[in-house]
Amino acid sequence: MKPTKKKQKAPLKKHSFQKADTSFVEKKGVAKVNTSVNMPFSKGNFKIMLTGIGVLLLGFIVMSLDTEEFGQGFIGLTLGPIIVVVGFAIQFFAIFHSPKTEQE
C-alpha cells in the first residue's frame, strides 16, 4: 500500500464581518468611532407612509359607513375600495421614493 499524503488545510479567509471597525475620526486628540448609519428610509418616507396608513383607514371607515343592506350601495362597493387602493398606491410610492441628495 502506498502511504497517502495528508492534504493541508488552507488558511481561513477573513470575512468582512470579522474585521474590526477601524474608521476613527480624530478631533482635538480624542478618537471617536464613526457611528453613522445609512437608514433605508428617510424622515420624508415615514411621513408619506403615515399618510398612506391614514388613507387606508379612511377607506375602510368609508366602507363601513354604507347604509345599504350588506354594504351594497355606492359608498361600500365603489368609493371605499377606491380610497383603499389609493392608500396602497401611496404606500408603494413611500417605499420606492428615494430622497434627493445634495451633490457637492
PyRosetta script that sets phi, psi and omega in degrees:
from pyrosetta import init, pose_from_sequence

init()
pose = pose_from_sequence("MKPTKKKQKAPLKKHSFQKADTSFVEKKGVAKVNTSVNMPFSKGNFKIMLTGIGVLLLGFIVMSLDTEEFGQGFIGLTLGPIIVVVGFAIQFFAIFHSPKTEQE")
pose.set_psi(1, 140.3)
pose.set_omega(1, 177.7)
pose.set_phi(2, -84.1)
pose.set_psi(2, 139.9)
pose.set_omega(2, 175.3)
pose.set_phi(3, -71.2)
pose.set_psi(3, 134.1)
pose.set_omega(3, -179.0)
pose.set_phi(4, -88.1)
pose.set_psi(4, 142.2)
pose.set_omega(4, 178.9)
pose.set_phi(5, -83.7)
pose.set_psi(5, 137.2)
pose.set_omega(5, 176.1)
pose.set_phi(6, -80.3)
pose.set_psi(6, 133.2)
pose.set_omega(6, 177.6)
pose.set_phi(7, -77.4)
pose.set_psi(7, 134.0)
pose.set_omega(7, 177.3)
pose.set_phi(8, -82.4)
pose.set_psi(8, 138.3)
pose.set_omega(8, 179.2)
pose.set_phi(9, -78.1)
pose.set_psi(9, 137.1)
pose.set_omega(9, 177.7)
pose.set_phi(10, -72.0)
pose.set_psi(10, 145.5)
pose.set_omega(10, 178.4)
pose.set_phi(11, -63.6)
pose.set_psi(11, 145.4)
pose.set_omega(11, -179.3)
pose.set_phi(12, -67.9)
pose.set_psi(12, 137.5)
pose.set_omega(12, 177.3)
pose.set_phi(13, -83.7)
pose.set_psi(13, 142.4)
pose.set_omega(13, 176.4)
pose.set_phi(14, -82.1)
pose.set_psi(14, 130.2)
pose.set_omega(14, 177.2)
pose.set_phi(15, -91.2)
pose.set_psi(15, 164.6)
pose.set_omega(15, -177.2)
pose.set_phi(16, -63.4)
pose.set_psi(16, -28.4)
pose.set_omega(16, -179.6)
pose.set_phi(17, -76.8)
pose.set_psi(17, -13.3)
pose.set_omega(17, 179.5)
pose.set_phi(18, -87.7)
pose.set_psi(18, -14.7)
pose.set_omega(18, -177.7)
pose.set_phi(19, -76.2)
pose.set_psi(19, 141.8)
pose.set_omega(19, 177.6)
pose.set_phi(20, -78.7)
pose.set_psi(20, 151.2)
pose.set_omega(20, 178.6)
pose.set_phi(21, -75.4)
pose.set_psi(21, 110.9)
pose.set_omega(21, -178.3)
pose.set_phi(22, -110.4)
pose.set_psi(22, 14.2)
pose.set_omega(22, 180.0)
pose.set_phi(23, -84.8)
pose.set_psi(23, 101.0)
pose.set_omega(23, -178.8)
pose.set_phi(24, -112.0)
pose.set_psi(24, 147.3)
pose.set_omega(24, 175.4)
pose.set_phi(25, -115.4)
pose.set_psi(25, 117.0)
pose.set_omega(25, -179.0)
pose.set_phi(26, -96.2)
pose.set_psi(26, 130.8)
pose.set_omega(26, 179.5)
pose.set_phi(27, -142.9)
pose.set_psi(27, 117.1)
pose.set_omega(27, 178.6)
pose.set_phi(28, 54.8)
pose.set_psi(28, 42.7)
pose.set_omega(28, 175.9)
pose.set_phi(29, 78.5)
pose.set_psi(29, 1.2)
pose.set_omega(29, -179.7)
pose.set_phi(30, -110.0)
pose.set_psi(30, 126.6)
pose.set_omega(30, 179.3)
pose.set_phi(31, -89.5)
pose.set_psi(31, 129.6)
pose.set_omega(31, 178.1)
pose.set_phi(32, -123.2)
pose.set_psi(32, 145.3)
pose.set_omega(32, 177.5)
pose.set_phi(33, -81.9)
pose.set_psi(33, 135.3)
pose.set_omega(33, 178.5)
pose.set_phi(34, -73.5)
pose.set_psi(34, 112.3)
pose.set_omega(34, -175.5)
pose.set_phi(35, -109.7)
pose.set_psi(35, 24.2)
pose.set_omega(35, 179.5)
pose.set_phi(36, -70.8)
pose.set_psi(36, 134.7)
pose.set_omega(36, -177.9)
pose.set_phi(37, -122.7)
pose.set_psi(37, 133.1)
pose.set_omega(37, 176.4)
pose.set_phi(38, -88.2)
pose.set_psi(38, 108.1)
pose.set_omega(38, 179.3)
pose.set_phi(39, -82.7)
pose.set_psi(39, 144.3)
pose.set_omega(39, -178.9)
pose.set_phi(40, -71.1)
pose.set_psi(40, -27.3)
pose.set_omega(40, 179.9)
pose.set_phi(41, -122.7)
pose.set_psi(41, 146.4)
pose.set_omega(41, 177.8)
pose.set_phi(42, -96.0)
pose.set_psi(42, 178.9)
pose.set_omega(42, 179.5)
pose.set_phi(43, -61.8)
pose.set_psi(43, -37.2)
pose.set_omega(43, 178.4)
pose.set_phi(44, -64.1)
pose.set_psi(44, -38.9)
pose.set_omega(44, 177.8)
pose.set_phi(45, -61.1)
pose.set_psi(45, -41.9)
pose.set_omega(45, -179.5)
pose.set_phi(46, -67.4)
pose.set_psi(46, -35.1)
pose.set_omega(46, 176.6)
pose.set_phi(47, -64.5)
pose.set_psi(47, -41.9)
pose.set_omega(47, 178.7)
pose.set_phi(48, -66.0)
pose.set_psi(48, -38.8)
pose.set_omega(48, 178.2)
pose.set_phi(49, -63.3)
pose.set_psi(49, -42.7)
pose.set_omega(49, 178.3)
pose.set_phi(50, -64.1)
pose.set_psi(50, -37.7)
pose.set_omega(50, 175.6)
pose.set_phi(51, -61.9)
pose.set_psi(51, -43.5)
pose.set_omega(51, 178.8)
pose.set_phi(52, -62.8)
pose.set_psi(52, -39.8)
pose.set_omega(52, 177.8)
pose.set_phi(53, -64.7)
pose.set_psi(53, -40.1)
pose.set_omega(53, 177.7)
pose.set_phi(54, -62.3)
pose.set_psi(54, -42.0)
pose.set_omega(54, 179.0)
pose.set_phi(55, -66.6)
pose.set_psi(55, -38.9)
pose.set_omega(55, 176.2)
pose.set_phi(56, -60.5)
pose.set_psi(56, -47.5)
pose.set_omega(56, 178.5)
pose.set_phi(57, -61.4)
pose.set_psi(57, -40.6)
pose.set_omega(57, 177.9)
pose.set_phi(58, -60.0)
pose.set_psi(58, -41.6)
pose.set_omega(58, 179.3)
pose.set_phi(59, -62.8)
pose.set_psi(59, -42.6)
pose.set_omega(59, 178.9)
pose.set_phi(60, -68.8)
pose.set_psi(60, -35.8)
pose.set_omega(60, 176.7)
pose.set_phi(61, -65.6)
pose.set_psi(61, -42.6)
pose.set_omega(61, 178.4)
pose.set_phi(62, -61.6)
pose.set_psi(62, -40.0)
pose.set_omega(62, 178.8)
pose.set_phi(63, -64.1)
pose.set_psi(63, -32.7)
pose.set_omega(63, -178.6)
pose.set_phi(64, -79.8)
pose.set_psi(64, -13.0)
pose.set_omega(64, -178.4)
pose.set_phi(65, -84.0)
pose.set_psi(65, -5.1)
pose.set_omega(65, -177.4)
pose.set_phi(66, -63.3)
pose.set_psi(66, 131.5)
pose.set_omega(66, -177.9)
pose.set_phi(67, -92.0)
pose.set_psi(67, -9.1)
pose.set_omega(67, 178.5)
pose.set_phi(68, -71.4)
pose.set_psi(68, 158.4)
pose.set_omega(68, -179.5)
pose.set_phi(69, -64.5)
pose.set_psi(69, 130.7)
pose.set_omega(69, -179.9)
pose.set_phi(70, 59.4)
pose.set_psi(70, 22.5)
pose.set_omega(70, 178.0)
pose.set_phi(71, 65.8)
pose.set_psi(71, 33.1)
pose.set_omega(71, -175.4)
pose.set_phi(72, -90.1)
pose.set_psi(72, 8.3)
pose.set_omega(72, -180.0)
pose.set_phi(73, -85.2)
pose.set_psi(73, -174.9)
pose.set_omega(73, -178.7)
pose.set_phi(74, -62.4)
pose.set_psi(74, -41.5)
pose.set_omega(74, -176.5)
pose.set_phi(75, -66.3)
pose.set_psi(75, -44.9)
pose.set_omega(75, -176.4)
pose.set_phi(76, -75.3)
pose.set_psi(76, -32.4)
pose.set_omega(76, -175.7)
pose.set_phi(77, -98.3)
pose.set_psi(77, -23.6)
pose.set_omega(77, -173.7)
pose.set_phi(78, -119.5)
pose.set_psi(78, -58.2)
pose.set_omega(78, -173.0)
pose.set_phi(79, -67.9)
pose.set_psi(79, -47.0)
pose.set_omega(79, -179.6)
pose.set_phi(80, -59.7)
pose.set_psi(80, -50.5)
pose.set_omega(80, 178.5)
pose.set_phi(81, -63.1)
pose.set_psi(81, -33.1)
pose.set_omega(81, 176.9)
pose.set_phi(82, -64.0)
pose.set_psi(82, -42.3)
pose.set_omega(82, 179.0)
pose.set_phi(83, -64.7)
pose.set_psi(83, -38.8)
pose.set_omega(83, 178.4)
pose.set_phi(84, -64.5)
pose.set_psi(84, -43.1)
pose.set_omega(84, 178.7)
pose.set_phi(85, -63.4)
pose.set_psi(85, -38.9)
pose.set_omega(85, 176.3)
pose.set_phi(86, -63.0)
pose.set_psi(86, -39.5)
pose.set_omega(86, 177.0)
pose.set_phi(87, -61.2)
pose.set_psi(87, -42.5)
pose.set_omega(87, 177.5)
pose.set_phi(88, -67.7)
pose.set_psi(88, -34.6)
pose.set_omega(88, 176.7)
pose.set_phi(89, -64.6)
pose.set_psi(89, -38.9)
pose.set_omega(89, 177.2)
pose.set_phi(90, -64.3)
pose.set_psi(90, -40.7)
pose.set_omega(90, 177.9)
pose.set_phi(91, -63.3)
pose.set_psi(91, -42.5)
pose.set_omega(91, 178.0)
pose.set_phi(92, -59.7)
pose.set_psi(92, -45.4)
pose.set_omega(92, 179.0)
pose.set_phi(93, -63.3)
pose.set_psi(93, -41.0)
pose.set_omega(93, -178.2)
pose.set_phi(94, -64.0)
pose.set_psi(94, -35.5)
pose.set_omega(94, -179.4)
pose.set_phi(95, -71.9)
pose.set_psi(95, -41.6)
pose.set_omega(95, -174.3)
pose.set_phi(96, -93.7)
pose.set_psi(96, -3.6)
pose.set_omega(96, 178.9)
pose.set_phi(97, -75.2)
pose.set_psi(97, 125.8)
pose.set_omega(97, 176.6)
pose.set_phi(98, -110.1)
pose.set_psi(98, 129.8)
pose.set_omega(98, -178.0)
pose.set_phi(99, -67.9)
pose.set_psi(99, 151.3)
pose.set_omega(99, 178.1)
pose.set_phi(100, -72.4)
pose.set_psi(100, 134.1)
pose.set_omega(100, 179.4)
pose.set_phi(101, -103.9)
pose.set_psi(101, 146.1)
pose.set_omega(101, 179.0)
pose.set_phi(102, -78.8)
pose.set_psi(102, 131.4)
pose.set_omega(102, 178.2)
pose.set_phi(103, -102.4)
pose.set_psi(103, 133.1)
pose.set_omega(103, -179.5)
pose.set_phi(104, -92.5)
pose.dump_pdb("model.pdb")
